[in-house]
Structures are given as C-alpha cells and as structure tokens.
Amino acid sequence: MKIPSSIWTLLIGIVLTLASLWYGQNHGLLPTAASDEAVLVDGLFNTMMIVSTGIFLLVESVLIYAAFKYRRRAGDNEDGPPIEGNVPLEILWTAIPAIIVLGISVYSFDVYNEIGGFDPHAVHAAPEASMMQESMSMPGTAIAATLTDTPPSNEPNLNQEKSDEAMEDPATAAVRNPEIPQIRNAPGIGSVAPTLGTSRDKEGQPPQLVVNVSALQYAWIFTYPETGVTTGELHVPVGQQVEMNMTANDVIHAFWVPEFRLKQDVIPGRQSEIRFTPNKVGAYSLICAELCGPYHGAMKTQVVVESQEAYDTWMQEQLVASKETLNQAVAVNSADVSPDEFLAPYTKDMGIHSEMLHQVHHSSMVR
C-alpha cells in the first residue's frame, strides 16, 4: 500500500519537531546557570536553538533528498524541464522566516525588559545638539573616548549623583579616579548611566548587598561600603540580591560572569549598575569582556558565591586582616630601622644583600 505524501509530510514534521525540541533543551552549550536572571536568558537561548535546529534539519533534509532523487542519471544528457516561479511557495518561505524573526525579536525585548535593561520612564526627547567624541589623556593612563557632556539642563546629573554617593565610602574614594568628569545623561541618543538586572518581581526592592566596583587596567577592585573592606575577589552570599555600582578609572571595561548570564559595560565618566541574585554556591570566573589593552586577557578574577555563614566569616577575616595590616604599618613606621633592615626579609630570597642596598642608597644621596 502506497502511503500518501501528506502522511509522509506529517510524520516527517512530527519527527523534526520532536528532535528540535529535544536538542533545544539538551544542547549543553551553556555553563551552569547560577543566578535567578539566568533562567530568562536560558529560556530565550533554548527557544532560538529549537527554531534553528528545526530549520537546519528541514533544509538539510530537503537538500539531501533532492540531491539523491534528482541526481543526473547515466546517459541522461537532456536539459531539465523549464519551471516557472511558484508565487504561493515564495510567499510562504518569505513569510515564515519573517514571522520567526519578529517573534524572536519580541521575545528578546521582553527578556531584556524583564531584567531591567529598558526603563521607559528614562526615555525622553534629547536636546537637539551635536555630540562629539573626545579623548582624555592623563599621565600613565589611557582614557577612553566618551561622549561630551550635554548642553546645560535643569535635570540632575544621575552619573554625578551616583558617583558622589559611592565616593562617600572612604575605601571607594581611595581607589577611584576623581579627575574623570561625570557625563550628563542623554537617553534620547543612548548616552545614559546603564542599569541591568533589576527584574520586575524585585523592582522597587532595595538590594540586600551593595558593592562598589572600580575597573582599571588590568584589575577589578571591590569595596564594601558597609564595612570598608577592599578586595580583588568578589564574595557574595547566596540567595541575596546584589547591586554592583561600577565605573572605570581609565578605559572601557565590561563586567561579565557567564554563569549569571549578565554583562554590563564599565565606562569612565558613567556609573553603571548591575543587579543579580546568585542561587548556586560556587566559584565563578569574572571576565572583562571589552578589549581594554594589551593585557586584556589577564583581567580576570573570581566571584565566590557562598552561604551567609561563610560570607560572614570571610568578611570578619577581611576586617581582621586589614586591622593587622594597619597595626603592622604603624609599628614599622614607629620603629627606628634603616631601609636595608626593613627590606631584608623581602630581598633575601632575591639574592640582594644589605651591602647592595646600602650602596644604592648612598649613590642616590650623592646624586
């Protein structure tokens, strides 16, 4: 019994759909999802994988079938039959991709809006003025080109306000570059203080932990305003919403933790904000995702997500360590020791003797 082509089409469609659904949910291409926000991004990615897998299988199957069935037979030297265009078919294969692209675009915007990437209240008509790019230079550091300030306005400078608030913390003020001017917002032309990660279900809720981030070539510096702790490794408690207030001391950097599925530019002259809620204990790599110089690849550190008890213990250790460091500094400064005696413990392993230090010191005094 010959099976009708419509039945074959239906069966093939069912197989392709099931295969696409399975692979779209089991591709294993993404790292561990370690934040509440990752679920939204993973849902979008899985949807795109389902659609792209289905299209790939369909197109490749048709190509292989056509290449086999309509291959040139031995002794067949005739031209193929002339075939006119099929308007309904052309409309169909134009409309279907258009609908798919439009659907994914709407879904993508919804996810972006869901994690706070778009604030409709901040969008307004920008003043009609040409914006020029300028490069700022300082001794020993490269300043990225940023948009110049907007014309005079009665609206508050959000970047300046956020910067002033962060600089109230002495630890933050000690590591940030105060000479970079804070650029005024201009949402109508895309020049803003970016925020990301404030999902709708947590909108309006204050963060449970605030960390100030200063990026510079080629390191991340984290300061905790509540305790004054400064560290090069980020520690956060699991299950708590964390707010990162970020700016750069030199060039543009980018805060990216793949397991959190969030990425945010860190820009000189602008105060970026990113929020996330870690939900899985572990150590995750924090990578600079913006080319920031010749040693860009080395600008990495860790984000350690741990229990509240472990986080409290770590914080106490940092407080004790910083106090001991301060006491040691005071003791050394108050002691009557010569430079070579002070440096001896550090230079012993380098093969540098006290006589060499004395000669260097004597030479510098003579000059």
C-alpha positions as CSV (number, residue, x, y, z in Angstrom):
1,M,0.0,0.0,0.0
2,K,1.3,3.4,-1.0
3,I,1.4,5.9,1.8
4,P,0.1,9.4,0.7
5,S,2.6,12.2,0.6
6,S,0.5,14.2,3.1
7,I,1.0,11.4,5.7
8,W,4.7,11.4,5.0
9,T,4.9,15.1,5.4
10,L,3.0,14.9,8.7
11,L,5.3,12.2,10.0
12,I,8.4,14.0,9.0
13,G,7.2,17.2,10.5
14,I,6.5,15.4,13.8
15,V,9.9,13.8,13.9
16,L,11.7,17.1,13.1
17,T,9.6,18.9,15.8
18,L,10.4,16.3,18.5
19,A,14.1,16.3,17.5
20,S,14.3,20.1,17.6
21,L,12.5,20.3,21.0
22,W,14.8,17.6,22.5
23,Y,18.0,19.2,21.3
24,G,16.9,22.7,22.2
25,Q,16.5,21.6,25.8
26,N,19.6,19.3,25.9
27,H,22.2,21.1,23.9
28,G,24.7,21.5,26.8
29,L,26.2,24.6,25.2
30,L,25.7,26.9,28.2
31,P,27.6,26.9,31.5
32,T,25.9,26.3,34.8
33,A,23.0,28.8,35.5
34,A,23.9,30.3,38.8
35,S,21.6,33.3,39.1
36,D,17.8,34.0,39.1
37,E,18.2,36.1,36.0
38,A,19.9,33.2,34.1
39,V,16.6,31.4,33.7
40,L,15.1,34.1,31.5
41,V,18.2,34.3,29.2
42,D,18.4,30.5,29.0
43,G,14.7,30.3,28.0
44,L,15.4,32.7,25.1
45,F,18.5,30.8,24.1
46,N,16.8,27.5,24.2
47,T,13.9,28.8,22.1
48,M,16.4,30.0,19.4
49,M,18.1,26.7,19.5
50,I,14.8,24.9,18.9
51,V,13.9,27.1,16.0
52,S,17.3,27.0,14.4
53,T,17.6,23.2,14.9
54,G,14.3,22.6,13.2
55,I,15.2,24.9,10.3
56,F,18.6,23.3,9.9
57,L,17.2,19.7,9.9
58,L,14.4,20.7,7.4
59,V,16.7,22.5,5.0
60,E,19.5,19.8,5.1
61,S,16.9,17.0,4.7
62,V,15.4,18.6,1.6
63,L,18.9,19.2,0.1
64,I,20.0,15.6,0.7
65,Y,16.7,14.2,-0.6
66,A,16.8,16.4,-3.7
67,A,20.4,15.7,-4.4
68,F,19.7,12.0,-4.3
69,K,16.4,11.8,-6.0
70,Y,17.1,14.3,-8.8
71,R,20.7,13.3,-9.4
72,R,21.9,13.0,-13.0
73,R,21.4,9.5,-14.3
74,A,23.9,7.8,-16.5
75,G,23.3,8.6,-20.2
76,D,20.9,11.5,-19.4
77,N,22.2,14.5,-21.4
78,E,19.0,16.4,-21.7
79,D,18.2,19.7,-20.2
80,G,16.0,19.9,-17.2
81,P,12.3,20.9,-17.7
82,P,11.7,24.7,-17.6
83,I,9.8,25.5,-14.3
84,E,8.1,28.8,-13.7
85,G,8.1,30.5,-10.3
86,N,5.6,29.4,-7.6
87,V,4.2,32.5,-6.1
88,P,2.4,30.9,-3.2
89,L,5.5,28.9,-2.2
90,E,7.7,32.0,-2.4
91,I,5.3,33.9,-0.2
92,L,5.3,31.1,2.2
93,W,9.0,30.7,2.6
94,T,9.3,34.5,2.9
95,A,6.6,34.9,5.4
96,I,7.6,32.1,7.7
97,P,11.2,33.4,8.4
98,A,9.8,36.9,8.8
99,I,7.4,35.7,11.5
100,I,10.1,33.7,13.2
101,V,12.5,36.7,13.3
102,L,9.7,39.0,14.5
103,G,8.7,36.6,17.2
104,I,12.3,36.2,18.5
105,S,12.8,39.9,18.4
106,V,9.7,40.5,20.6
107,Y,10.8,37.7,22.9
108,S,14.3,39.1,23.2
109,F,13.0,42.6,24.0
110,D,10.7,41.1,26.6
111,V,13.6,39.3,28.3
112,Y,15.7,42.5,28.1
113,N,12.9,44.5,29.7
114,E,12.3,41.8,32.3
115,I,15.8,42.1,33.7
116,G,15.6,45.8,33.8
117,G,17.6,46.6,30.6
118,F,14.9,49.1,29.4
119,D,13.5,51.8,31.5
120,P,10.6,53.5,29.7
121,H,10.5,56.3,32.3
122,A,14.0,57.4,31.4
123,V,13.4,57.8,27.7
124,H,12.6,61.3,26.6
125,A,13.5,63.6,23.7
126,A,17.1,64.6,23.8
127,P,18.1,68.2,23.2
128,E,18.9,69.0,19.6
129,A,22.7,69.3,19.7
130,S,25.6,67.6,18.0
131,M,27.5,65.2,20.3
132,M,31.3,65.0,19.6
133,Q,33.7,62.4,20.8
134,E,36.7,63.5,22.8
135,S,39.7,61.7,24.1
136,M,41.1,62.5,27.6
137,S,44.6,61.7,28.5
138,M,46.3,61.6,31.9
139,P,49.9,60.7,32.9
140,G,50.4,56.9,32.8
141,T,46.9,56.0,31.8
142,A,44.7,55.9,28.7
143,I,41.3,57.5,29.0
144,A,38.6,56.0,26.6
145,A,36.8,58.3,24.2
146,T,33.5,59.3,25.7
147,L,30.6,61.5,24.6
148,T,30.9,65.1,25.8
149,D,28.5,66.5,28.3
150,T,25.1,67.5,27.1
151,P,24.1,71.2,26.9
152,P,23.1,72.9,30.2
153,S,20.0,71.3,31.7
154,N,17.9,71.7,34.8
155,E,17.7,67.9,35.1
156,P,20.0,66.3,37.7
157,N,23.2,64.6,36.6
158,L,22.5,61.0,37.5
159,N,26.1,59.9,36.9
160,Q,27.4,62.6,39.2
161,E,24.8,61.8,41.9
162,K,25.8,58.1,41.8
163,S,29.5,58.9,41.8
164,D,29.1,61.3,44.8
165,E,27.2,58.6,46.7
166,A,29.8,56.0,46.0
167,M,32.7,58.3,47.0
168,E,31.2,58.8,50.4
169,D,32.8,55.5,51.2
170,P,36.5,56.2,52.0
171,A,37.6,52.8,50.7
172,T,35.9,53.5,47.3
173,A,37.3,57.1,47.2
174,A,40.8,55.7,47.7
175,V,40.7,53.5,44.6
176,R,38.6,55.6,42.1
177,N,39.9,58.3,39.8
178,P,38.3,61.5,40.9
179,E,39.6,63.5,37.9
180,I,37.3,61.9,35.4
181,P,34.2,64.2,34.8
182,Q,30.8,62.5,35.2
183,I,28.9,62.8,31.9
184,R,25.3,64.0,32.0
185,N,22.6,61.6,30.8
186,A,21.2,61.9,27.3
187,P,18.8,58.9,27.0
188,G,17.4,60.1,23.6
189,I,20.8,59.4,22.0
190,G,21.7,56.4,24.0
191,S,24.1,58.2,26.4
192,V,23.0,57.0,29.8
193,A,24.0,55.6,33.2
194,P,23.3,52.0,32.3
195,T,21.4,49.7,34.7
196,L,20.7,46.0,34.3
197,G,19.4,43.1,36.3
198,T,16.5,44.7,38.2
199,S,13.8,42.2,37.3
200,R,10.1,43.1,37.5
201,D,9.4,40.9,40.5
202,K,12.1,42.7,42.5
203,E,11.5,46.2,41.2
204,G,11.4,48.7,44.0
205,Q,13.1,46.4,46.5
206,P,16.3,47.7,48.0
207,P,19.3,45.4,47.3
208,Q,20.5,43.2,50.2
209,L,24.2,43.9,49.5
210,V,25.8,46.8,47.7
211,V,29.3,46.6,46.3
212,N,31.2,49.4,44.6
213,V,33.3,48.2,41.6
214,S,36.3,50.1,40.2
215,A,37.8,48.7,37.0
216,L,41.3,49.6,35.8
217,Q,44.0,48.2,33.6
218,Y,44.1,45.3,34.4
219,A,42.2,44.5,37.6
220,W,38.9,44.6,39.4
221,I,38.7,46.3,42.8
222,F,35.7,45.7,45.0
223,T,34.8,47.8,48.0
224,Y,32.1,47.1,50.5
225,P,30.7,50.4,51.8
226,E,29.0,48.8,54.9
227,T,32.4,47.6,56.2
228,G,35.0,49.5,54.3
229,V,36.6,46.2,53.1
230,T,38.6,46.4,49.8
231,T,39.4,43.2,47.9
232,G,40.3,42.0,44.4
233,E,37.9,39.0,44.7
234,L,34.2,39.3,44.9
235,H,32.4,37.4,47.6
236,V,28.6,37.4,47.8
237,P,26.0,35.4,49.9
238,V,23.8,33.0,48.0
239,G,20.1,34.0,47.6
240,Q,20.6,37.7,48.2
241,Q,20.1,40.4,45.6
242,V,23.5,42.1,45.0
243,E,23.8,45.6,43.5
244,M,27.1,46.4,41.8
245,N,27.9,50.2,41.3
246,M,30.6,50.3,38.7
247,T,32.8,52.8,36.9
248,A,36.2,52.7,35.2
249,N,39.4,54.5,36.1
250,D,40.8,54.6,32.6
251,V,39.3,52.8,29.6
252,I,36.1,50.9,28.9
253,H,35.8,47.5,30.6
254,A,32.9,45.0,30.8
255,F,31.7,43.0,33.8
256,W,30.8,39.5,32.6
257,V,30.1,36.4,34.6
258,P,28.9,33.7,32.1
259,E,27.1,31.7,34.8
260,F,25.0,34.7,35.7
261,R,24.1,35.4,32.0
262,L,24.6,39.2,32.6
263,K,27.1,41.5,31.0
264,Q,27.5,45.2,31.6
265,D,29.9,47.8,30.3
266,V,32.0,49.7,32.9
267,I,32.7,53.1,31.4
268,P,34.8,56.1,32.6
269,G,32.6,59.0,33.4
270,R,29.5,56.9,33.8
271,Q,28.1,55.0,36.7
272,S,26.9,51.5,35.5
273,E,24.7,49.4,37.7
274,I,24.1,45.7,37.5
275,R,22.0,43.6,39.9
276,F,21.9,39.8,40.2
277,T,20.7,37.2,42.7
278,P,23.1,34.3,42.9
279,N,21.3,31.0,43.6
280,K,24.1,28.4,43.4
281,V,27.1,28.1,45.7
282,G,30.4,28.0,43.8
283,A,33.3,30.0,42.4
284,Y,32.8,31.6,39.0
285,S,35.1,33.5,36.7
286,L,34.6,37.2,36.3
287,I,35.9,38.2,32.9
288,C,36.5,41.6,31.3
289,A,34.5,41.3,28.0
290,E,35.8,44.5,26.5
291,L,39.2,44.8,24.8
292,C,40.9,47.2,27.2
293,G,44.6,46.9,26.3
294,P,47.5,44.5,25.6
295,Y,46.9,42.5,28.8
296,H,43.1,42.4,28.5
297,G,43.2,38.6,28.7
298,A,44.7,38.7,32.1
299,M,41.9,40.8,33.6
300,K,40.2,38.0,35.4
301,T,39.1,37.3,39.0
302,Q,36.6,35.2,40.8
303,V,33.1,35.6,42.1
304,V,32.6,33.4,45.2
305,V,29.0,32.6,46.0
306,E,28.8,31.1,49.5
307,S,26.4,30.6,52.3
308,Q,25.5,33.5,54.6
309,E,27.6,32.0,57.4
310,A,30.6,31.5,55.1
311,Y,30.3,35.0,53.8
312,D,30.1,36.5,57.3
313,T,33.2,34.5,58.3
314,W,35.1,35.8,55.2
315,M,34.1,39.4,56.0
316,Q,35.3,39.1,59.5
317,E,38.6,37.7,58.3
318,Q,39.0,40.6,55.9
319,L,38.3,43.1,58.7
320,V,40.8,41.4,61.0
321,A,43.4,41.3,58.2
322,S,43.0,44.9,57.3
323,K,43.4,45.9,61.0
324,E,46.5,43.8,61.4
325,T,48.0,45.3,58.3
326,L,47.3,48.8,59.7
327,N,48.9,47.9,63.0
328,Q,52.0,46.5,61.3
329,A,52.3,49.6,59.2
330,V,52.1,51.8,62.4
331,A,54.6,49.6,64.2
332,V,57.1,49.7,61.3
333,N,56.8,53.5,60.9
334,S,57.3,54.0,64.6
335,A,60.3,51.7,64.8
336,D,63.8,53.0,64.3
337,V,65.0,50.8,61.5
338,S,67.1,51.5,58.4
339,P,65.8,50.9,54.9
340,D,68.1,47.9,54.4
341,E,66.9,46.3,57.7
342,F,63.3,46.9,56.7
343,L,63.7,45.4,53.2
344,A,65.9,42.5,54.3
345,P,63.1,39.9,54.8
346,Y,61.8,40.8,51.3
347,T,65.1,40.8,49.4
348,K,66.7,37.8,51.0
349,D,65.1,35.4,48.5
350,M,66.0,37.7,45.6
351,G,69.8,37.4,46.3
352,I,70.1,41.1,47.2
353,H,72.3,41.8,50.2
354,S,72.2,44.6,52.6
355,E,75.5,46.0,51.3
356,M,74.0,46.4,47.8
357,L,71.0,48.3,49.3
358,H,73.4,50.5,51.2
359,Q,75.4,51.3,48.1
360,V,72.2,52.1,46.1
361,H,71.0,54.4,49.0
362,H,74.5,56.1,49.2
363,S,74.6,56.6,45.4
364,S,71.1,58.2,45.4
365,M,72.1,60.5,48.3
366,V,75.2,61.7,46.4
367,R,73.3,62.5,43.3
